[in-house]
Amino acid sequence: MYDEAIKIFDQALNINPNNQLAIWCKAASLRMLGEYNKAIFWADESLALNPNHNLSLYCKAASLRMLNQYNESIIWADKAIAIDPQDCFALSCKGSSLRLIQRYHEANQVINTSLNINPNHFDSLKEKGACLQDQNQYKQAILFYQKALKQIPNDQWITSRYDQCLQALKNIGK
């Protein structure tokens, strides 16, 4: 119901255009709807009010990652991490961007940092599995995918990647 939420945030912003919580929530809702450029615009509006607003920094980093702007995503994730080094979402986002530009060693380090903070962080488990899979470490990837699927059993992306690992292991055994 993100569209409905955005209407409510717009009403709040008509009353107080500097309501940072409403601005950030609008940005986050737009990101969840896949409207990444709009999400970045509103994250920037929030950051104009408070350049250290961690959630807005993460929202911008995650939106940039979804637009395949991985290096920019890393820059914004780093800003969030500088403010809160324990931010598993920002760490996972950075790790994902590093993985997607095939900087696997760095990606693993960042994702491991996140998993040391929270061993059950869903996004970090998913990214750790993907990073291992991308390096043909299928057995290890399966372990992380299994941990993530315990939290969200019907996640289609993870289920697909898990199945790809199983198939790759079968093909290796042939």
Steps between C-alpha positions, in 0.01 A plus 500: 500500500791730423292715263251567777782579743652748254168688487505529878863620495405760237223624730750531784738687270224744400472588870877504564727483193802444728362189671807283457329182616228540236760581233712196585194272522389621157848425361500153656150428367598607150804271521279209598280577198806485273491873425867541570561839339211650695626330815841660449338841451313471831800352682695806384220723633534328837878528491471873428331530841744264672804377305564237767160332485612139480175359363497752216861421418414129484189568290710690248772232494245220452321691224826568318587130524168410339580744218829312443700799623715283722792735560263780600311258721823408680576869563158559661508174695842605634347828621234306689760261642718793612207623710399156626762228449246243626243576227449153350280634222767744381769233536293251302429760231871578469584130490244443228636784289855373543386151398325633193823663379683176577703631791432178688771523764380842614137392475567201725675719757212746517234230512693313769509820705122521475456133592732544800266775620184301425548137393134484392486817290292385204650727231853416612431126495360537150799702382749262659336212312505695175863599546602138559288380209652756267838351592376143429502410869161331473501288817584800718247718316226245567565526875439875498197470275356240739545736795326779310216271386433409864401863547309552175423156356333624182762750386508434126841653433669285764306189400611546141864553598485203738369280216778628271758391758345155528502465122861617478600239758319229301677608183838492674427148622430374148 
